[in-house]
Amino acid sequence: MRARQPDTTGFVDRDGVRIGYEVHGDGDVTVLLLPAWAIVHSRLWKAQIPYLAKRYRVITYDPRGNGASDRPVDPAAYDVHTQAEDALAVLDAAGAQRAVLVGNSFGSILAYLLAALHPERVAGAVLIGTTLNVTGRDDYPLAQALLTFDEDKGSDEGWNRYNRHSFQRDFAGFVRFFAGEAMNDPHSTKHWEDAVSWGLETTPEALAATLSDRAGVPPAKSAERLRALAPRITCPVLVVHGTQDRIGPVFLGRSVASLLRAPIVELEGAGHCPQARYPVQVNRLLRRFVDETVQAGTAADSEPRRTGPSRGPRREASRPRVLYLSSPIGLGHARRDLAIATELRSLVPDARIDWLAQDPVTRVLATAGERVHPASRALASESAHLQAESCEHDLHVFEAVRRMDEILVANFMTFLDVIQQEHYDLVVGDESWDVDHFLHEDPAVKRARFAWLTDFVGYVPMPAGGERERLLTADYNAEMLGHIEQHPDIRDVSIFVGDPDDVVDLPFGPGLPGIREWTQAHYSFAGYITGFDPASLGDRSHLRRELGYHPDETVVIAAVGGSGVGGSLLRRVIEAHPLAAENVPGLRTIVVTGPRLDPASLPDAPGVEKRAYVPDLHRHLAACDLALVQGGLTTTMELTATGRPFLYFPLRNHFEQQIHVPHRLRRYGAGRAMDYATATPEAIAHAMTEELGRTLTYQPVDGGGARRAATLLAECL
């Protein structure tokens, strides 16, 4: 799911070759994100588009040879000047007279040519990971490969793959190799996978044709022509280059910056595509370049201002301010966060709490009378993405989070805007994975103390994922461990919602520490937070009467929370009702669909009631005789705290529901896990009958977690 859909899409016809383009936003300044080599397309800029489009009109287009554009195989179609003129045609089609050009790799060559040959159309240029060779040197792999591109090396290993003949023999192998060279940064598995998938959208014939006008040309000859154009470039230019770029070595960027007397920002340790691996840094550089250099008319050779770890704008009053981020993945976060906020206000009475949150969490907050920050409306929907990723009672949440990368970047940039424009003393992130990750990636943007909350630690591979998933989860875990080790001051406090024994006793991965021992060393433990005091519900018989449940009926509630993945489970429960009713007199089944399922989408059945979103669902669960729920931690622990019997059905491939939650529930002796794959309506009905007759022996749930968590937050204030 994309973080932002284009406002306009279209095609331009260039001598029979169609070029597909998109337009995002409607700002006064136009930014044209140029395509790189045709081995990728405009999705390379997915982490930049949502942020830039809030301020500028952003135009992207796919290069001839990939994406929505045509894939001619005639080498003449890929002349570099022809490709540069594609950019002008797209600007014309979008009605843009001038634009700031941003080019990565080959795209920087296009930006250089356009700035020199069409200065009236170029307001500024940013060259990222440039492959412009103005030195004439040929002592690096790409230069050597271009010189010998038409020669059959007889080998398909390493840079020998960068060869017309190797393309034909094993194109997929070449794409994987080149993606690895371009995305060589540590912890870049997702970016490598993206690059491979985009590369496989073109053909070996088209890709070979793109190199025909450069193959065999001595670098000294092309460098002479490029240097001759330099005096014609008068617009502001910024060079951005990774120090570990294996496609265009950093000396290329330094040479271009020197030739043009332009500033260069070297990103330490970055590879060829820093806009993918380090999007926050690149987004900040692009915005600063446009705002301070182009819009304000700053001289082209001035160094972009660097930001330090300031504490944000001066606040107008001494009242402490808290920005609270509550995860939209499950409504339970909202209720526990409200409980923490209530306790925090009792400890710090003058604290003002603003919430940066998404639907459906904002519904809970609005009902509670909380202040939802207006910037919340700009957040891309994480819950909608997860719903789109799910199928029948199945959510591979680890992969879904990986594929949510552009949404997480976009939402972090919204958060960053908020904390840069307003003063906050404390940011509280309840499983705000984007904020925690990017604060560690770019510590200079931290503006306030940061408190991190979570109820699980560590990605755990699912068996169906095999060796690949074992390696990927270990890599993601290793990245997180490295973040904490390198920047221990980012999290001012880390709070685990639970007790030490609630943490799974598993390794983070091969050669990595154990999850429980590491968590005990790096977290404070609040105990579990139900979000309500079970004692406040009063006498259960009185609660049943208040909610309309009669003494002579057996009330079963089936609920699937805030996601839309639970429809298939509810259908099975509806089918199970008449079977269970044969053995349970007075059975009344209530199906709660939550905010994302339409009750009308489920079948009707005698004895079954359908209800939409129920704000005080925990009260109904406390009053019921049996609950049937998914494997989410919040609902199952609410049932544990109120001593209710329940069946829970963990989502398939959901590592938290399959591993972390059952581990915790086993500690309390609570609930009965059922495998959805074998949970036929008959099996569900049989289990309902058994659970209704079982004597419960749950361990008690400590009710002081919210107060302990709030005390830790108050210390940050």
N, C-alpha and C positions, 0 to 999 in steps of 0.2 A: 504494500500500500504506500502510495506517495505521500510525502508530507504536505505537498502543495500541488494542486492541479493547475495546468496552464490556463490563462484567461483567453488566449487565442492560439490556434494552431493553423498551419497552412503549408503550402508548397510554392516554391518558385521554379520555373522551368528555365534551365540554362542549356540552350542548344540541345534539347531533348533529354537532358538529365534533370530529374526532379530532385530538389533539395527540400527536405522537411524541416520546419522550424516551429518554435514555440515562443510565445510572449507571456511574461509574468509581470504583474504589477503595472502601475501607471505613473511613476514618478517623473519629475522634470528632467532628470538625468537618465540617459540610457546606458546600460552596461551590456556589452556584447561578450558573452562567454564563448570563445572560439573553440572549435573542435580540435582535439589533438590528432594524432595519426589515426587512420581509419580502422585500426585494430580495436578502437573503442568509439563510443558515440557520446551524445550530449548528457547521458546519465552520469558521466564522469563528474559533472558539476552538481549532483543531487544535494550535496551538503551545503552548497552556497546559495542555491536558488531561493529557498524560502526566506532566508535572512535578508538577502539583498533586495528581494522583491517587495519587502515592506517599505523600502525607501526609494527605490529606483525602478525604472522600467528595465526588466532583464530579458534579454533575447538569447536564445540558444538555437543552434541548428546542428543537425547530424551531418557529418562529412560525407561527401560522395564516397560510396563504398561501404556504408554501414548505417544502422538504425533505420529511420524512416526514409532515408534517401536512396536513390538508385545505386546500383553496383555495376557500372560499366567496366569492361575489361580492356578497353582500348587505352594504351598508355597515354595517348594524347589528351585524354579526358582528365588526366591528373597533373597536368603542368601546374607548377606552383603558382604562377600568376593567374591561371584559370581558377584555382582554388581560392586565392585571395579575393578574386572578383565575386565568388559565391557569397562572401561576407557582405559585399556592397549590395548585391541583389537582395539579400535577406533584409538588410537595413532599409532598402527602398520599399520592400513589400510591407515592412512593419511601420513605415512612415517616419523613420528616424533619420535626421540629417547628420547628427554627430553622435559618437558613442565613445565611452571608455572601453578599450579592448583589453580582454584578459585572455592570455594564451598559455597553455601548458604544452611542453614538448614541441612538436611540430607546429602547434598553434601559436607559439611564440614567434616562429618564423613568419607566419601569416601576419601577426600583429606588427612586426618589424617592417615588412614590405608595405603594408597599408599605411603605417605612420609616415613612411618615406615618400610613397608615391601618391597618396591621397590625404595629405595633411589636413585638408578642410573637413574631412569626415572623422578625424580622430582627435578626441579631447584628451586622451591620455592612454598609456599602455602599461600593463603589468605583465611581465614575462616570468613565468613560473617553470622551473626545471627546464630551462631553455636548451635546445639542441642547436642553436645558432653557433656556428663555428667561425668566429672572426679572426682566429689565430692562425689557421692553416695547419694546425697540428693533426696528425693522424695516429697518435700513439694511445688510442683507447679503443675498446671493442667495437662500438658502433661505427666509427670511422673506417676501421679495417673491414667490417662486414659490408658496408656500402661499396667500398672499392672492389670487392670480390663477389658482389651479389649474384652475378650471372655465372660464376664458376661453380661447378659441381664439386664439392669438397669430398664427396664419398662418405661423409659421416653426418650423423644426425645427433651430435652431442654438442652441448654448450652453444657458443656463438656460431658454430658451423650450421646451426639450424636457421640462422638469419640469411636465407639463401633461397633463390627461386626454386631450385630443384628439391630442396628439403621441404619447402612448403607443400609441394605436390605429394611427396612421399608420406609425410606425417604432419599435416597441418595442425591437428589438435595438439600434438607434441610441441610444435613451435609456439603455439599460443600459450600453453602452460609454462614453457620456459621463459618467454618474454614477459609474461605477467609476473613471474617470480623475480625477474630482474627489475621490473618497474616498481613492484610492491614489495621491496626487500626490507622494509621497516620491521622491527620486532612486533609481534602480535598483530599481523596484518592478514590473517587467514580470510576474513570476510572480504577485504578489498581485493585479495588475490582471486577469490572465487568470482567476484563481480567482473574483474577484468577478463577472466577466462570465458565467462558466459557471454560477455559483449564481443570478445574476439571471435567466438564461434558463430556470431551472427553475420560475419562477412565470409568471403570465399578466398581460397588461396590465389585464384586468378586475379580477383579484384585487388587483393592486398599487394601482390607482386607488381601489378600495374601502377600502383601508387608510388613505387620506388624507381620506376624506369628513368625518370629525368634526373635522378640523383645518383643512380648506380654507376660506378666507375669514374665519377668525376673527382679529380684530385682535390682534397680539401683546400689546398693553397689557392687553386683557381676560383673556387666558389667564395672563399674568404675575401679575395680581392674585390669581387663584385659587391659583397655585403658591406665591406668597409667604405666603399665609394658612396653608398647610400646614406651612411651615418650623418653627414652634415645636413641632410634634408629633413632629419627628424628633429622637430622643434617642440613637440608636445612633452609634457611631463612623463617620465618613465620610471618605473620601479621594477627592480629585479629581485626575485625571491628564489632561493636555491637551497636544496638540501645538501648537507655536507657529505652524505653517503649515497648520492645519486650515482647509480651504476649505468644509466642510459646516457645522460649528459653530465659528465663529471663537473664538479663545482668550478673548475678553472674556466669553463665556458661561460658561466654566469658572471664570474669576476671580470672576464675579458670584455663582455658586452657592457657591463656597468661602467668599466673604465673608459671604453670607447665613447659611450654616450654621456659620460659624466653624470651618471644616474646613481642613486643610492641602491645598495644591495642589502637585503636581509638574508643572512645565512641561518637556516634552521638546523641546529646541531643534531646530527644523527638521523635526519630525515632523508628519504629516498626521492624518487623521481616525481611522485604525485602527492605532495604534502597536503593538497586540498582534500584528499581522501583520508589520509591517516591522521592529519593534524588540522581538522577543519576549523576549529575555533581560532587558532592562531591565524590561519589564512583569511578567514572571514573578517577578523579584526583589522588585518592589514589592508584588505580591500576597501573596507568602509573608510578607514582613515585616509587612504590614498584618494578616494573619490571626494570625501568631505573636505579634507584639508589641502590637498594638492590641486585638485581639479576645480571644485566648486569655489574654494577660497582663493584660487589663483596663486598658490604657493609656488616658489621657484622649483624647477624640475630637479635641481641638484641638492635640495635640502633633505636632510635625514628625517624620515618619519619619526614623530615623537614616540618614545617608548613609555609604556606605563609600568609603574611599580606596584607593589602590594599595598596600595592606599586603602583607607577605610571608607571611601565613598564621600559623597557630598556632606557638608556640615549640616547637622540636624538643627532644627529650629527650636526644639524644646528638649528637656531632659527626660521626657517620658520614654522608657525603653520600648523599642519596636522590634517585633518578631515577624519574620516572613515564614509561614508554615507551608510546606509542600507535602501534600497527602496523595499517595499513589492512587491512581484510578483503577488499578488492577484488583478488584474486589472491594466491596463497600465496607468491609470490616475495618479497613484502614481508617476510614472517615470516623467511625464511631470511637475507635480507640484514641485517635488523635484529638477528638473533641473532649474525651475524658482527660487526656493529658493537659489540654489547653485550659480546662476548667480548674484543674489542680494548680497549674502554673499561675493563673490569675489570683488564686488564693494566696500563693506565696509571694507574687510580685503584683500587687493590686493595680498598679498604674500601667502595667504592660499592655501595649496595643498589639493585637495579633491580626495580621492580614494573611489571607489564604491564596495561594497560587495553585489552582486545582482545575480538574476537568469534570465534565459530566461522566457518570452520574454522581460523583462525589459532591459536586456543587449543589445538587438538589438537597442532599443531607445538610450541607452547611447553610443553605438558605433557610431551610426549615428551622434550624437551630438559631437563626438570627445572626450568623457570623458575617464578617466583611470579606467578601470574595474580591480579590484584586481585579480591576478591570482588564489587566493584561491576560487574565485567564482565558478570555475569549480568543486570544491569538494562539493558544496551544493546539497543536495537532493531536488528534484523538488516538491515544494509545489503546484504549479498550476497543475501539472500532477496528484497529489493526489486528488485535488478537482475535476478535470475533471473525474477521475475514480469514485468518489463518487456521481456524478450527474447522473440524468436520464432525461426524457423528461421535460424540462423547470422546473426542480426541483433540488434544492441543499439545503439539510438540513445542513447549514453551521456550526451551533454550534456543531452538532454531527460529522461533517467532521473534524473540528478542533480538537475535542477530539480524534478522531481516527488517527490524524496526530502526535500523541505524540512522536513517535520514530523519525520521520523526524525532529521535532522541536529540540529534544535533539541533534541529529546528527549535525544539522546546528549551534546550539549554540556552540558545541564543536569546529567546524571549526572557528567560530568567535573568540572563546577564544584563539585558537592557533595564530590567526592573532594578537590580541592585546597583547599577551605575547611575541611574537617574534619581533614586531615592535612598535615603539612609536607613539601614537596618542594623541593629546591634547583634541580632542572632538570626541565622537561617536554620530551620529545622527540616530535615529531609527524611520523611518516612518512606524508605525504599525508592527514593528519587535517584534512580541509577544514573541517569544522565548527568545530574549535577555533581554527584560524587565522582564519577569518572572524569569529567572534563575539568573539574577543579584540580584534580591530581595531574591531569595532562598539561594544564596551563595555570600554575599556582599564582601567577601575577594578577589574575582577575579576581582573586578572593577579596571581598569587601567587608565581611563580617565574620563573627564566630560561626562555626558550622557544627551542628549536631546531627549525627547520623543514627537512624533507627532501622532495625530490621528484625524479622522473626525467623530468618534462616540465614546461614552462611555457607557458601560454596555451591557451585554448579556440580551436579552429579550426572554422569552419563546414563542414558537408558540402554538396556541391552540391545534393543532393535537398532541402535545407532552404530553398533560394532566398534571396530578399532578407530574409525574416523572420529566418532563422537567422543571416545575416550581421550584422544589427542586434543580435540578442540576444547572440551571442558577444562582439561588440564592447562591449556594455553591461556584461557580466559581467567582461570583461577590464579595462575602464575602472574599474570598482568596485574591483577588486583593486589596480590601480595607485594609485588614490586612497588606499586603505587604507595602502599602504606609504609614500606621500608624507606623509600626515597623521600617521601614528603609526610612525615608523621605529624606535622603541624596543620595539615588541612582539616582533618577531623579533630575538633576541639574535645569532643566526647563521642564515643561510639556506644550505643545502647542496644543490648539484645533484649528483645521482648520475650522473656522466658528465663529459665534457670540454666545453669551450666549443663545439667544432664539432659536438657532438651536439645542440645546440639548433637547431631549425628556423629558417631565415632568412626569416621571414614577418612581416607586420605584425600587431599586436594588433587592429587595426581602423582605419577611416578616421580620420585625424588623430591616431592613437596611435603610439607609438614601435615600432620593430622588436623582435620577441621576443628575437632573439639579442643585440642590443646592450644591451637593457635588462637581460637576465639576466646578462650579463657584468659589468654595473655593480653588480648587487645580490646576487650569489651568490658563494659559495666553491665550488670544483669539487673533488670528491673522486675523480673517475675512477669507472669502473663498479665495482659491487660484486656479484660473482657469488654470494656467500654461502658459497662453498667455494673451496679452492685446487685448481685442476685437477691440479697436480703431486702432491697428496696421494692422488689416485686410483691412482697407480702405473701399472705396465705394463698396457696395454689388454687384451692377451691374457690376462693373469692375472685382470684384473677380469672378463672375459667368463666365464672358467672359474668364478670365485667366484659369479657370478650365474646360472650354469647355462646359458650359451650356448655352443654347440659350434662348433669351427672351421669345420666344413663347412656351416653354415647361415648364411643372410643374414637378419639380425634387423631388422625394421622395427617401430618403436614409434610408435603414434598416441596422443596425449594431449591433453586439453582443459582441464587445470588445475582450479581450485577452483570454477568456476561450473557451472551446469547447462545452459548454452546450447549445448554442443558435441555433443549427441546426434545431430543431423542430419549433421554432418561425419563422425562415427564410423561411421554407417550407410553413408555413401558409401565410406569406406575399406574397410569389410568387403566391400562389393560389388566394389571394385577389386582385392581380394586375388587371386582366382582368375585375373583377367585379367593381372595382373603376374606371377603364378607361372608363366605360360606361357613367359616370357622370363627369369625369374630362378630358377635351380635352388636348391632348399633354402630357399625363402622361408618365413619364419616371422613372422607379423604379431601383435603384442601390442597390444591395445586397452586403454588405461588410462582408466577413466571418471571418476576423481576422486571427491571425497567427496559430491557432490550428484547423481550419476547412478547408478542401480541397474544393474549389469552385466546382470541378467536382462531389462532393458528393451530390450536390443539383440539382434539376431538371431544365431543360431549359424551358423558356417560352417567347413568343414574347413580346417585350417591357421591358424585365427584363435583366439587366446586372449583372454579377457576378464578383466581384473583391476580391482579396486576401487582405492581410494586407496592409493598407494604412497609411504610417507614419504620414502624415499631415491631418488626418481625420477631425480634428476640423475645418479646413478651408473649407472642403467640407460640413460639417454640417452647418457652418455659411452661406454657399451659397445656401443651399437647401430650398425648400418650405415647406417641412414637413419631420420629422424624426420619425422612429419607432425603439425603442431601448429597451434593458432590463432596470431593475430598478437600475443600478449602479449609484452612486452619481456623479462620474466624468463626464460622458457623459451628464447626465441630467442637471447638473449645467453649462456645457459648452453651451448647447442649451439655457439655461435660460439667461446666460450672453450675448449671441448674439441675443437674442430676437426671437428665432425660435420656431414655434409650434412643438409639439412632442407628440406622444403616447408612454407611457412606460409600460412595462409588467414585474412587479417584479417576480423574481423567487419564486416558491412555497417553503415554509419552510425556506426561507432565511431571517432571522430576520432583517438584516440591510436593505435589499431592501423592506421588507414588513412594517417596522416600522420607522426606523431612516430616510431613504431617503424621503418617502412621507411626513413625518412631516416637513422636511426642505423645500420641494418643495411647500407645502401649504402656507408657509410663503411668498414665492415669487409669489404665484398665478400662478405657472408655470406647464405646462404639463397636460396630461390627463391620469390617471392610468387606466389600463385595466386588468381584471382578465383573465389569460391565460385559465383557465378552461372553460370560456364562450366565449372566443375570437375566434369564428369560422371565416373562411375566409370572410363570409358574414358580420359578425359583424365588422371585421377589415376594410373592404372596406367602410362600412357605416361611421365608425368613421373617416377614412381618409377624406372622402368627407366633413364631418362636420368641422373638424379641419382646413381644407384648406380654409374654408369660415369664420372662427372665427376671431374677432378682439382681439388682445392680449393686456393685461394690466399687464405685469410682473413688479415686483419691481426690481429696478436696483441692480446689483451685484457690490459691492465695489471692485476695482481692486488693492488695496494696500496690499493684504494679504501676498504675497511673500516677500515684503520689510519688513513688520512687523515681520514675522517669522525669516527672516535673521538677523534682528537687535537683536532679542532675542538670536540667536545662536552666533552672534558676541560678545555679552556680556560674553558668556561662554569662549571665546578665550582671 
